[in-house]
Amino acid sequence: MEEREITRRIVGVLTRAQDLERDPEDPNNDAAVIGELLTECIPQILIDRSWSDAQLAQEVNRQLDTPLQLIAAAFASAFIQLAEYHDAGRTDVSSADVLRELALQNEDDAESSE
């Protein structure tokens, strides 16, 4: 999965988590959103049954390294943007507005790179 798509999914996760926090009784809110994200962003791990424990650990680390870095970077980026608005005292902008802006920036970046 590409970085832009992961960022899009992270914004979706944060938006859905925010909705869940605001109204936990809403039947449309699904707490399984993180599991869905991981299922979509982390590739199937390919293993060889003949590997030793050390080889298996090394290969799992190798295969998960990039996807987990991309997920962490996308969460960190979203957090930083939210924190910057907060630290600037921007009371005219909600966290939902910041997430919407992040999603739009991500779409603009996707269109300009095509």
Secondary structure, DSSP 4 states (H G I P E B T S, - for coil): --HHHHHHHHHHHHHHHHHHHH-TT-TT--TTHHHHHHHHHSPPPP--TT--HHHHHHHHHHHHHHHHHHHHHHHHHHHHHHHHHHHTT-TTS-HHHHHHHHHHHHHHHHHHT-
